[in-house]
Amino acid sequence: MGELIAYLLPGGIAERIFSQGITPGLDPPAKLDLKIFSLTIGFTVRINLASLLGLILGAYLYKQI
């Protein structure tokens, strides 16, 4: 959602606020090679202001139900 807002409002402060975020995860993915089989595990989560507001709103609405 934040990337959509940044796309719709290019070049302004709203684009900077909604497009910047953090990406915690495994980059590059962890790799385990045992010669018989190989296992690769990795994940990345992009968190920005819109996703954070969505999580807070979702938790609030869940409590109301």
CHARMM-style PDB file with segment names, atoms N, HN, CA, C and O in Angstrom:
ATOM      1  N   MET     1       0.820  -1.188   0.000  1.00  0.00      PROA
ATOM      2  CA  MET     1       0.000   0.000   0.000  1.00  0.00      PROA
ATOM      3  C   MET     1       0.870   1.261   0.000  1.00  0.00      PROA
ATOM      4  O   MET     1       0.559   2.247  -0.668  1.00  0.00      PROA
ATOM      5  N   GLY     2       1.962   1.206   0.762  1.00  0.00      PROA
ATOM      6  HN  GLY     2       2.215   0.405   1.305  1.00  0.00      PROA
ATOM      7  CA  GLY     2       2.853   2.355   0.820  1.00  0.00      PROA
ATOM      8  C   GLY     2       3.514   2.638  -0.508  1.00  0.00      PROA
ATOM      9  O   GLY     2       3.712   3.798  -0.869  1.00  0.00      PROA
ATOM     10  N   GLU     3       3.859   1.593  -1.242  1.00  0.00      PROA
ATOM     11  HN  GLU     3       3.698   0.650  -0.949  1.00  0.00      PROA
ATOM     12  CA  GLU     3       4.464   1.789  -2.563  1.00  0.00      PROA
ATOM     13  C   GLU     3       3.456   2.363  -3.546  1.00  0.00      PROA
ATOM     14  O   GLU     3       3.825   3.150  -4.417  1.00  0.00      PROA
ATOM     15  N   LEU     4       2.193   1.984  -3.422  1.00  0.00      PROA
ATOM     16  HN  LEU     4       1.893   1.345  -2.714  1.00  0.00      PROA
ATOM     17  CA  LEU     4       1.144   2.538  -4.273  1.00  0.00      PROA
ATOM     18  C   LEU     4       0.965   4.028  -4.000  1.00  0.00      PROA
ATOM     19  O   LEU     4       0.838   4.817  -4.936  1.00  0.00      PROA
ATOM     20  N   ILE     5       0.952   4.413  -2.741  1.00  0.00      PROA
ATOM     21  HN  ILE     5       1.055   3.772  -1.980  1.00  0.00      PROA
ATOM     22  CA  ILE     5       0.824   5.828  -2.383  1.00  0.00      PROA
ATOM     23  C   ILE     5       2.024   6.614  -2.908  1.00  0.00      PROA
ATOM     24  O   ILE     5       1.868   7.722  -3.422  1.00  0.00      PROA
ATOM     25  N   ALA     6       3.219   6.039  -2.779  1.00  0.00      PROA
ATOM     26  HN  ALA     6       3.346   5.139  -2.363  1.00  0.00      PROA
ATOM     27  CA  ALA     6       4.416   6.711  -3.282  1.00  0.00      PROA
ATOM     28  C   ALA     6       4.376   6.842  -4.799  1.00  0.00      PROA
ATOM     29  O   ALA     6       4.869   7.833  -5.339  1.00  0.00      PROA
ATOM     30  N   TYR     7       3.805   5.874  -5.496  1.00  0.00      PROA
ATOM     31  HN  TYR     7       3.404   5.069  -5.058  1.00  0.00      PROA
ATOM     32  CA  TYR     7       3.691   5.925  -6.960  1.00  0.00      PROA
ATOM     33  C   TYR     7       2.678   6.986  -7.394  1.00  0.00      PROA
ATOM     34  O   TYR     7       2.886   7.679  -8.389  1.00  0.00      PROA
ATOM     35  N   LEU     8       1.587   7.106  -6.644  1.00  0.00      PROA
ATOM     36  HN  LEU     8       1.419   6.542  -5.835  1.00  0.00      PROA
ATOM     37  CA  LEU     8       0.547   8.067  -6.997  1.00  0.00      PROA
ATOM     38  C   LEU     8       0.930   9.510  -6.663  1.00  0.00      PROA
ATOM     39  O   LEU     8       0.405  10.442  -7.271  1.00  0.00      PROA
ATOM     40  N   LEU     9       1.827   9.700  -5.718  1.00  0.00      PROA
ATOM     41  HN  LEU     9       2.254   8.943  -5.224  1.00  0.00      PROA
ATOM     42  CA  LEU     9       2.271  11.039  -5.319  1.00  0.00      PROA
ATOM     43  C   LEU     9       3.769  11.180  -5.529  1.00  0.00      PROA
ATOM     44  O   LEU     9       4.516  11.241  -4.552  1.00  0.00      PROA
ATOM     45  N   PRO    10       4.240  11.234  -6.798  1.00  0.00      PROA
ATOM     46  CA  PRO    10       5.688  11.255  -7.053  1.00  0.00      PROA
ATOM     47  C   PRO    10       6.329  12.602  -6.714  1.00  0.00      PROA
ATOM     48  O   PRO    10       5.716  13.660  -6.856  1.00  0.00      PROA
ATOM     49  N   GLY    11       7.565  12.526  -6.268  1.00  0.00      PROA
ATOM     50  HN  GLY    11       8.063  11.667  -6.153  1.00  0.00      PROA
ATOM     51  CA  GLY    11       8.370  13.725  -6.100  1.00  0.00      PROA
ATOM     52  C   GLY    11       8.099  14.564  -4.874  1.00  0.00      PROA
ATOM     53  O   GLY    11       8.687  15.637  -4.739  1.00  0.00      PROA
ATOM     54  N   GLY    12       7.258  14.138  -3.992  1.00  0.00      PROA
ATOM     55  HN  GLY    12       6.780  13.266  -4.101  1.00  0.00      PROA
ATOM     56  CA  GLY    12       6.958  14.947  -2.824  1.00  0.00      PROA
ATOM     57  C   GLY    12       7.405  14.297  -1.541  1.00  0.00      PROA
ATOM     58  O   GLY    12       8.049  13.248  -1.538  1.00  0.00      PROA
ATOM     59  N   ILE    13       7.047  14.948  -0.445  1.00  0.00      PROA
ATOM     60  HN  ILE    13       6.524  15.800  -0.448  1.00  0.00      PROA
ATOM     61  CA  ILE    13       7.404  14.412   0.860  1.00  0.00      PROA
ATOM     62  C   ILE    13       6.625  13.134   1.159  1.00  0.00      PROA
ATOM     63  O   ILE    13       7.123  12.255   1.863  1.00  0.00      PROA
ATOM     64  N   ALA    14       5.399  13.024   0.626  1.00  0.00      PROA
ATOM     65  HN  ALA    14       4.994  13.737   0.055  1.00  0.00      PROA
ATOM     66  CA  ALA    14       4.608  11.808   0.840  1.00  0.00      PROA
ATOM     67  C   ALA    14       5.292  10.602   0.209  1.00  0.00      PROA
ATOM     68  O   ALA    14       5.250   9.504   0.763  1.00  0.00      PROA
ATOM     69  N   GLU    15       5.918  10.799  -0.945  1.00  0.00      PROA
ATOM     70  HN  GLU    15       5.952  11.691  -1.395  1.00  0.00      PROA
ATOM     71  CA  GLU    15       6.638   9.688  -1.582  1.00  0.00      PROA
ATOM     72  C   GLU    15       7.793   9.225  -0.704  1.00  0.00      PROA
ATOM     73  O   GLU    15       7.993   8.024  -0.523  1.00  0.00      PROA
ATOM     74  N   ARG    16       8.547  10.164  -0.161  1.00  0.00      PROA
ATOM     75  HN  ARG    16       8.384  11.140  -0.307  1.00  0.00      PROA
ATOM     76  CA  ARG    16       9.667   9.801   0.707  1.00  0.00      PROA
ATOM     77  C   ARG    16       9.209   9.095   1.972  1.00  0.00      PROA
ATOM     78  O   ARG    16       9.832   8.125   2.403  1.00  0.00      PROA
ATOM     79  N   ILE    17       8.128   9.574   2.567  1.00  0.00      PROA
ATOM     80  HN  ILE    17       7.622  10.362   2.217  1.00  0.00      PROA
ATOM     81  CA  ILE    17       7.650   8.976   3.813  1.00  0.00      PROA
ATOM     82  C   ILE    17       7.134   7.555   3.588  1.00  0.00      PROA
ATOM     83  O   ILE    17       7.432   6.654   4.372  1.00  0.00      PROA
ATOM     84  N   PHE    18       6.360   7.353   2.518  1.00  0.00      PROA
ATOM     85  HN  PHE    18       6.118   8.086   1.881  1.00  0.00      PROA
ATOM     86  CA  PHE    18       5.730   6.058   2.317  1.00  0.00      PROA
ATOM     87  C   PHE    18       6.603   5.057   1.579  1.00  0.00      PROA
ATOM     88  O   PHE    18       6.363   3.854   1.684  1.00  0.00      PROA
ATOM     89  N   SER    19       7.607   5.507   0.837  1.00  0.00      PROA
ATOM     90  HN  SER    19       7.802   6.484   0.751  1.00  0.00      PROA
ATOM     91  CA  SER    19       8.411   4.562   0.073  1.00  0.00      PROA
ATOM     92  C   SER    19       9.610   4.044   0.855  1.00  0.00      PROA
ATOM     93  O   SER    19      10.087   2.941   0.587  1.00  0.00      PROA
ATOM     94  N   GLN    20      10.100   4.810   1.807  1.00  0.00      PROA
ATOM     95  HN  GLN    20       9.712   5.706   2.025  1.00  0.00      PROA
ATOM     96  CA  GLN    20      11.254   4.368   2.583  1.00  0.00      PROA
ATOM     97  C   GLN    20      10.805   3.458   3.705  1.00  0.00      PROA
ATOM     98  O   GLN    20       9.749   3.660   4.305  1.00  0.00      PROA
ATOM     99  N   GLY    21      11.607   2.469   3.975  1.00  0.00      PROA
ATOM    100  HN  GLY    21      12.464   2.305   3.488  1.00  0.00      PROA
ATOM    101  CA  GLY    21      11.303   1.548   5.057  1.00  0.00      PROA
ATOM    102  C   GLY    21      12.509   0.677   5.353  1.00  0.00      PROA
ATOM    103  O   GLY    21      13.617   0.947   4.890  1.00  0.00      PROA
ATOM    104  N   ILE    22      12.282  -0.355   6.120  1.00  0.00      PROA
ATOM    105  HN  ILE    22      11.382  -0.574   6.496  1.00  0.00      PROA
ATOM    106  CA  ILE    22      13.346  -1.291   6.435  1.00  0.00      PROA
ATOM    107  C   ILE    22      12.985  -2.650   5.854  1.00  0.00      PROA
ATOM    108  O   ILE    22      11.808  -2.965   5.676  1.00  0.00      PROA
ATOM    109  N   THR    23      13.996  -3.449   5.561  1.00  0.00      PROA
ATOM    110  HN  THR    23      14.952  -3.193   5.706  1.00  0.00      PROA
ATOM    111  CA  THR    23      13.774  -4.788   5.013  1.00  0.00      PROA
ATOM    112  C   THR    23      14.588  -5.801   5.813  1.00  0.00      PROA
ATOM    113  O   THR    23      15.677  -6.191   5.392  1.00  0.00      PROA
ATOM    114  N   PRO    24      14.070  -6.230   6.964  1.00  0.00      PROA
ATOM    115  CA  PRO    24      14.775  -7.272   7.713  1.00  0.00      PROA
ATOM    116  C   PRO    24      14.605  -8.624   7.028  1.00  0.00      PROA
ATOM    117  O   PRO    24      13.594  -8.872   6.371  1.00  0.00      PROA
ATOM    118  N   GLY    25      15.577  -9.475   7.182  1.00  0.00      PROA
ATOM    119  HN  GLY    25      16.398  -9.273   7.716  1.00  0.00      PROA
ATOM    120  CA  GLY    25      15.493 -10.802   6.607  1.00  0.00      PROA
ATOM    121  C   GLY    25      16.869 -11.373   6.346  1.00  0.00      PROA
ATOM    122  O   GLY    25      17.877 -10.815   6.779  1.00  0.00      PROA
ATOM    123  N   LEU    26      16.909 -12.471   5.646  1.00  0.00      PROA
ATOM    124  HN  LEU    26      16.090 -12.925   5.294  1.00  0.00      PROA
ATOM    125  CA  LEU    26      18.155 -13.123   5.283  1.00  0.00      PROA
ATOM    126  C   LEU    26      18.504 -12.760   3.844  1.00  0.00      PROA
ATOM    127  O   LEU    26      17.836 -13.212   2.914  1.00  0.00      PROA
ATOM    128  N   ASP    27      19.525 -11.965   3.655  1.00  0.00      PROA
ATOM    129  HN  ASP    27      20.068 -11.598   4.411  1.00  0.00      PROA
ATOM    130  CA  ASP    27      19.953 -11.593   2.316  1.00  0.00      PROA
ATOM    131  C   ASP    27      21.467 -11.581   2.270  1.00  0.00      PROA
ATOM    132  O   ASP    27      22.046 -10.651   2.830  1.00  0.00      PROA
ATOM    133  N   PRO    28      22.132 -12.485   1.684  1.00  0.00      PROA
ATOM    134  CA  PRO    28      21.655 -13.573   0.830  1.00  0.00      PROA
ATOM    135  C   PRO    28      21.077 -14.710   1.666  1.00  0.00      PROA
ATOM    136  O   PRO    28      21.348 -14.798   2.864  1.00  0.00      PROA
ATOM    137  N   PRO    29      20.288 -15.573   1.050  1.00  0.00      PROA
ATOM    138  CA  PRO    29      19.674 -16.681   1.779  1.00  0.00      PROA
ATOM    139  C   PRO    29      20.719 -17.635   2.356  1.00  0.00      PROA
ATOM    140  O   PRO    29      21.807 -17.792   1.802  1.00  0.00      PROA
ATOM    141  N   ALA    30      20.371 -18.265   3.471  1.00  0.00      PROA
ATOM    142  HN  ALA    30      19.487 -18.137   3.920  1.00  0.00      PROA
ATOM    143  CA  ALA    30      21.252 -19.259   4.081  1.00  0.00      PROA
ATOM    144  C   ALA    30      21.191 -20.543   3.260  1.00  0.00      PROA
ATOM    145  O   ALA    30      20.115 -20.971   2.842  1.00  0.00      PROA
ATOM    146  N   LYS    31      22.350 -21.150   3.032  1.00  0.00      PROA
ATOM    147  HN  LYS    31      23.224 -20.802   3.371  1.00  0.00      PROA
ATOM    148  CA  LYS    31      22.404 -22.339   2.194  1.00  0.00      PROA
ATOM    149  C   LYS    31      23.130 -23.450   2.943  1.00  0.00      PROA
ATOM    150  O   LYS    31      24.201 -23.235   3.511  1.00  0.00      PROA
ATOM    151  N   LEU    32      22.534 -24.641   2.936  1.00  0.00      PROA
ATOM    152  HN  LEU    32      21.664 -24.815   2.474  1.00  0.00      PROA
ATOM    153  CA  LEU    32      23.121 -25.816   3.566  1.00  0.00      PROA
ATOM    154  C   LEU    32      23.296 -26.872   2.488  1.00  0.00      PROA
ATOM    155  O   LEU    32      22.316 -27.353   1.920  1.00  0.00      PROA
ATOM    156  N   ASP    33      24.538 -27.234   2.207  1.00  0.00      PROA
ATOM    157  HN  ASP    33      25.335 -26.843   2.669  1.00  0.00      PROA
ATOM    158  CA  ASP    33      24.825 -28.220   1.167  1.00  0.00      PROA
ATOM    159  C   ASP    33      25.433 -29.449   1.818  1.00  0.00      PROA
ATOM    160  O   ASP    33      26.550 -29.393   2.333  1.00  0.00      PROA
ATOM    161  N   LEU    34      24.697 -30.574   1.800  1.00  0.00      PROA
ATOM    162  HN  LEU    34      23.790 -30.620   1.382  1.00  0.00      PROA
ATOM    163  CA  LEU    34      25.163 -31.819   2.411  1.00  0.00      PROA
ATOM    164  C   LEU    34      25.595 -32.856   1.369  1.00  0.00      PROA
ATOM    165  O   LEU    34      25.714 -34.041   1.683  1.00  0.00      PROA
ATOM    166  N   LYS    35      25.825 -32.417   0.148  1.00  0.00      PROA
ATOM    167  HN  LYS    35      25.728 -31.455  -0.107  1.00  0.00      PROA
ATOM    168  CA  LYS    35      26.238 -33.242  -0.982  1.00  0.00      PROA
ATOM    169  C   LYS    35      25.150 -34.212  -1.435  1.00  0.00      PROA
ATOM    170  O   LYS    35      25.121 -34.566  -2.614  1.00  0.00      PROA
ATOM    171  N   ILE    36      24.274 -34.647  -0.575  1.00  0.00      PROA
ATOM    172  HN  ILE    36      24.297 -34.359   0.382  1.00  0.00      PROA
ATOM    173  CA  ILE    36      23.144 -35.490  -0.977  1.00  0.00      PROA
ATOM    174  C   ILE    36      21.985 -34.602  -1.400  1.00  0.00      PROA
ATOM    175  O   ILE    36      21.319 -34.861  -2.402  1.00  0.00      PROA
ATOM    176  N   PHE    37      21.758 -33.570  -0.635  1.00  0.00      PROA
ATOM    177  HN  PHE    37      22.298 -33.359   0.179  1.00  0.00      PROA
ATOM    178  CA  PHE    37      20.746 -32.587  -0.983  1.00  0.00      PROA
ATOM    179  C   PHE    37      21.199 -31.216  -0.505  1.00  0.00      PROA
ATOM    180  O   PHE    37      22.059 -31.086   0.366  1.00  0.00      PROA
ATOM    181  N   SER    38      20.601 -30.213  -1.095  1.00  0.00      PROA
ATOM    182  HN  SER    38      19.902 -30.318  -1.803  1.00  0.00      PROA
ATOM    183  CA  SER    38      20.926 -28.837  -0.765  1.00  0.00      PROA
ATOM    184  C   SER    38      19.662 -28.145  -0.267  1.00  0.00      PROA
ATOM    185  O   SER    38      18.586 -28.323  -0.838  1.00  0.00      PROA
ATOM    186  N   LEU    39      19.792 -27.364   0.785  1.00  0.00      PROA
ATOM    187  HN  LEU    39      20.666 -27.219   1.249  1.00  0.00      PROA
ATOM    188  CA  LEU    39      18.656 -26.659   1.372  1.00  0.00      PROA
ATOM    189  C   LEU    39      18.984 -25.173   1.414  1.00  0.00      PROA
ATOM    190  O   LEU    39      20.024 -24.766   1.932  1.00  0.00      PROA
ATOM    191  N   THR    40      18.088 -24.378   0.868  1.00  0.00      PROA
ATOM    192  HN  THR    40      17.243 -24.709   0.448  1.00  0.00      PROA
ATOM    193  CA  THR    40      18.254 -22.926   0.874  1.00  0.00      PROA
ATOM    194  C   THR    40      17.062 -22.309   1.591  1.00  0.00      PROA
ATOM    195  O   THR    40      15.912 -22.565   1.234  1.00  0.00      PROA
ATOM    196  N   ILE    41      17.342 -21.495   2.605  1.00  0.00      PROA
ATOM    197  HN  ILE    41      18.276 -21.287   2.895  1.00  0.00      PROA
ATOM    198  CA  ILE    41      16.287 -20.852   3.397  1.00  0.00      PROA
ATOM    199  C   ILE    41      16.529 -19.349   3.378  1.00  0.00      PROA
ATOM    200  O   ILE    41      17.635 -18.882   3.651  1.00  0.00      PROA
ATOM    201  N   GLY    42      15.490 -18.607   3.055  1.00  0.00      PROA
ATOM    202  HN  GLY    42      14.591 -18.986   2.833  1.00  0.00      PROA
ATOM    203  CA  GLY    42      15.611 -17.159   3.062  1.00  0.00      PROA
ATOM    204  C   GLY    42      14.251 -16.494   3.129  1.00  0.00      PROA
ATOM    205  O   GLY    42      13.252 -17.070   2.699  1.00  0.00      PROA
ATOM    206  N   PHE    43      14.209 -15.311   3.654  1.00  0.00      PROA
ATOM    207  HN  PHE    43      15.021 -14.843   4.003  1.00  0.00      PROA
ATOM    208  CA  PHE    43      12.987 -14.521   3.699  1.00  0.00      PROA
ATOM    209  C   PHE    43      13.348 -13.049   3.799  1.00  0.00      PROA
ATOM    210  O   PHE    43      14.404 -12.686   4.317  1.00  0.00      PROA
ATOM    211  N   THR    44      12.472 -12.225   3.305  1.00  0.00      PROA
ATOM    212  HN  THR    44      11.613 -12.520   2.885  1.00  0.00      PROA
ATOM    213  CA  THR    44      12.634 -10.779   3.394  1.00  0.00      PROA
ATOM    214  C   THR    44      11.264 -10.158   3.617  1.00  0.00      PROA
ATOM    215  O   THR    44      10.294 -10.533   2.957  1.00  0.00      PROA
ATOM    216  N   VAL    45      11.181  -9.227   4.528  1.00  0.00      PROA
ATOM    217  HN  VAL    45      11.968  -8.923   5.064  1.00  0.00      PROA
ATOM    218  CA  VAL    45       9.938  -8.523   4.827  1.00  0.00      PROA
ATOM    219  C   VAL    45      10.191  -7.040   4.614  1.00  0.00      PROA
ATOM    220  O   VAL    45      11.150  -6.482   5.148  1.00  0.00      PROA
ATOM    221  N   ARG    46       9.332  -6.408   3.836  1.00  0.00      PROA
ATOM    222  HN  ARG    46       8.553  -6.861   3.402  1.00  0.00      PROA
ATOM    223  CA  ARG    46       9.457  -4.963   3.623  1.00  0.00      PROA
ATOM    224  C   ARG    46       8.460  -4.256   4.529  1.00  0.00      PROA
ATOM    225  O   ARG    46       7.253  -4.465   4.415  1.00  0.00      PROA
ATOM    226  N   ILE    47       8.960  -3.431   5.416  1.00  0.00      PROA
ATOM    227  HN  ILE    47       9.941  -3.261   5.509  1.00  0.00      PROA
ATOM    228  CA  ILE    47       8.114  -2.711   6.368  1.00  0.00      PROA
ATOM    229  C   ILE    47       8.269  -1.215   6.102  1.00  0.00      PROA
ATOM    230  O   ILE    47       9.378  -0.681   6.117  1.00  0.00      PROA
ATOM    231  N   ASN    48       7.136  -0.546   5.858  1.00  0.00      PROA
ATOM    232  HN  ASN    48       6.235  -0.980   5.845  1.00  0.00      PROA
ATOM    233  CA  ASN    48       7.158   0.902   5.709  1.00  0.00      PROA
ATOM    234  C   ASN    48       6.037   1.484   6.573  1.00  0.00      PROA
ATOM    235  O   ASN    48       5.362   0.755   7.300  1.00  0.00      PROA
ATOM    236  N   LEU    49       5.851   2.767   6.488  1.00  0.00      PROA
ATOM    237  HN  LEU    49       6.399   3.359   5.898  1.00  0.00      PROA
ATOM    238  CA  LEU    49       4.872   3.437   7.343  1.00  0.00      PROA
ATOM    239  C   LEU    49       3.454   2.932   7.110  1.00  0.00      PROA
ATOM    240  O   LEU    49       2.695   2.752   8.062  1.00  0.00      PROA
ATOM    241  N   ALA    50       3.093   2.704   5.858  1.00  0.00      PROA
ATOM    242  HN  ALA    50       3.710   2.851   5.084  1.00  0.00      PROA
ATOM    243  CA  ALA    50       1.741   2.245   5.553  1.00  0.00      PROA
ATOM    244  C   ALA    50       1.498   0.837   6.106  1.00  0.00      PROA
ATOM    245  O   ALA    50       0.414   0.557   6.616  1.00  0.00      PROA
ATOM    246  N   SER    51       2.479  -0.035   6.013  1.00  0.00      PROA
ATOM    247  HN  SER    51       3.360   0.193   5.599  1.00  0.00      PROA
ATOM    248  CA  SER    51       2.292  -1.383   6.556  1.00  0.00      PROA
ATOM    249  C   SER    51       2.210  -1.354   8.077  1.00  0.00      PROA
ATOM    250  O   SER    51       1.452  -2.119   8.674  1.00  0.00      PROA
ATOM    251  N   LEU    52       2.982  -0.479   8.703  1.00  0.00      PROA
ATOM    252  HN  LEU    52       3.598   0.142   8.219  1.00  0.00      PROA
ATOM    253  CA  LEU    52       2.919  -0.342  10.153  1.00  0.00      PROA
ATOM    254  C   LEU    52       1.557   0.187  10.595  1.00  0.00      PROA
ATOM    255  O   LEU    52       0.982  -0.310  11.564  1.00  0.00      PROA
ATOM    256  N   LEU    53       1.040   1.194   9.887  1.00  0.00      PROA
ATOM    257  HN  LEU    53       1.507   1.597   9.101  1.00  0.00      PROA
ATOM    258  CA  LEU    53      -0.297   1.713  10.211  1.00  0.00      PROA
ATOM    259  C   LEU    53      -1.369   0.649   9.973  1.00  0.00      PROA
ATOM    260  O   LEU    53      -2.337   0.567  10.730  1.00  0.00      PROA
ATOM    261  N   GLY    54      -1.205  -0.163   8.932  1.00  0.00      PROA
ATOM    262  HN  GLY    54      -0.419  -0.097   8.317  1.00  0.00      PROA
ATOM    263  CA  GLY    54      -2.150  -1.241   8.661  1.00  0.00      PROA
ATOM    264  C   GLY    54      -2.147  -2.298   9.749  1.00  0.00      PROA
ATOM    265  O   GLY    54      -3.204  -2.817  10.110  1.00  0.00      PROA
ATOM    266  N   LEU    55      -0.975  -2.626  10.279  1.00  0.00      PROA
ATOM    267  HN  LEU    55      -0.116  -2.205   9.986  1.00  0.00      PROA
ATOM    268  CA  LEU    55      -0.893  -3.589  11.376  1.00  0.00      PROA
ATOM    269  C   LEU    55      -1.585  -3.054  12.631  1.00  0.00      PROA
ATOM    270  O   LEU    55      -2.308  -3.783  13.310  1.00  0.00      PROA
ATOM    271  N   ILE    56      -1.357  -1.794  12.925  1.00  0.00      PROA
ATOM    272  HN  ILE    56      -0.770  -1.202  12.373  1.00  0.00      PROA
ATOM    273  CA  ILE    56      -1.984  -1.187  14.100  1.00  0.00      PROA
ATOM    274  C   ILE    56      -3.497  -1.138  13.934  1.00  0.00      PROA
ATOM    275  O   ILE    56      -4.230  -1.468  14.867  1.00  0.00      PROA
ATOM    276  N   LEU    57      -3.977  -0.731  12.758  1.00  0.00      PROA
ATOM    277  HN  LEU    57      -3.382  -0.464  12.000  1.00  0.00      PROA
ATOM    278  CA  LEU    57      -5.409  -0.697  12.500  1.00  0.00      PROA
ATOM    279  C   LEU    57      -6.013  -2.084  12.560  1.00  0.00      PROA
ATOM    280  O   LEU    57      -7.099  -2.255  13.115  1.00  0.00      PROA
ATOM    281  N   GLY    58      -5.341  -3.075  12.005  1.00  0.00      PROA
ATOM    282  HN  GLY    58      -4.460  -2.935  11.554  1.00  0.00      PROA
ATOM    283  CA  GLY    58      -5.842  -4.451  12.040  1.00  0.00      PROA
ATOM    284  C   GLY    58      -5.933  -4.989  13.469  1.00  0.00      PROA
ATOM    285  O   GLY    58      -6.908  -5.654  13.820  1.00  0.00      PROA
ATOM    286  N   ALA    59      -4.924  -4.706  14.291  1.00  0.00      PROA
ATOM    287  HN  ALA    59      -4.132  -4.166  14.006  1.00  0.00      PROA
ATOM    288  CA  ALA    59      -4.961  -5.139  15.689  1.00  0.00      PROA
ATOM    289  C   ALA    59      -6.084  -4.457  16.452  1.00  0.00      PROA
ATOM    290  O   ALA    59      -6.747  -5.085  17.278  1.00  0.00      PROA
ATOM    291  N   TYR    60      -6.300  -3.183  16.184  1.00  0.00      PROA
ATOM    292  HN  TYR    60      -5.762  -2.672  15.513  1.00  0.00      PROA
ATOM    293  CA  TYR    60      -7.392  -2.442  16.836  1.00  0.00      PROA
ATOM    294  C   TYR    60      -8.754  -3.016  16.431  1.00  0.00      PROA
ATOM    295  O   TYR    60      -9.613  -3.238  17.284  1.00  0.00      PROA
ATOM    296  N   LEU    61      -8.946  -3.254  15.143  1.00  0.00      PROA
ATOM    297  HN  LEU    61      -8.248  -3.074  14.450  1.00  0.00      PROA
ATOM    298  CA  LEU    61     -10.220  -3.808  14.687  1.00  0.00      PROA
ATOM    299  C   LEU    61     -10.439  -5.223  15.188  1.00  0.00      PROA
ATOM    300  O   LEU    61     -11.575  -5.609  15.468  1.00  0.00      PROA
ATOM    301  N   TYR    62      -9.374  -6.003  15.308  1.00  0.00      PROA
ATOM    302  HN  TYR    62      -8.452  -5.689  15.081  1.00  0.00      PROA
ATOM    303  CA  TYR    62      -9.495  -7.355  15.837  1.00  0.00      PROA
ATOM    304  C   TYR    62      -9.929  -7.323  17.302  1.00  0.00      PROA
ATOM    305  O   TYR    62     -10.724  -8.158  17.732  1.00  0.00      PROA
ATOM    306  N   LYS    63      -9.413  -6.367  18.064  1.00  0.00      PROA
ATOM    307  HN  LYS    63      -8.767  -5.688  17.715  1.00  0.00      PROA
ATOM    308  CA  LYS    63      -9.812  -6.241  19.472  1.00  0.00      PROA
ATOM    309  C   LYS    63     -11.278  -5.837  19.608  1.00  0.00      PROA
ATOM    310  O   LYS    63     -11.937  -6.205  20.580  1.00  0.00      PROA
ATOM    311  N   GLN    64     -11.787  -5.084  18.639  1.00  0.00      PROA
ATOM    312  HN  GLN    64     -11.252  -4.785  17.849  1.00  0.00      PROA
ATOM    313  CA  GLN    64     -13.170  -4.621  18.703  1.00  0.00      PROA
ATOM    314  C   GLN    64     -14.169  -5.747  18.435  1.00  0.00      PROA
ATOM    315  O   GLN    64     -15.324  -5.664  18.853  1.00  0.00      PROA
ATOM    316  N   ILE    65     -13.736  -6.779  17.753  1.00  0.00      PROA
ATOM    317  HN  ILE    65     -12.798  -6.847  17.413  1.00  0.00      PROA
ATOM    318  CA  ILE    65     -14.652  -7.873  17.409  1.00  0.00      PROA
ATOM    319  C   ILE    65     -14.839  -8.820  18.533  1.00  0.00      PROA
ATOM    320  OT1 ILE    65     -15.580  -9.794  18.403  1.00  0.00      PROA
TER     321      ILE     65
END
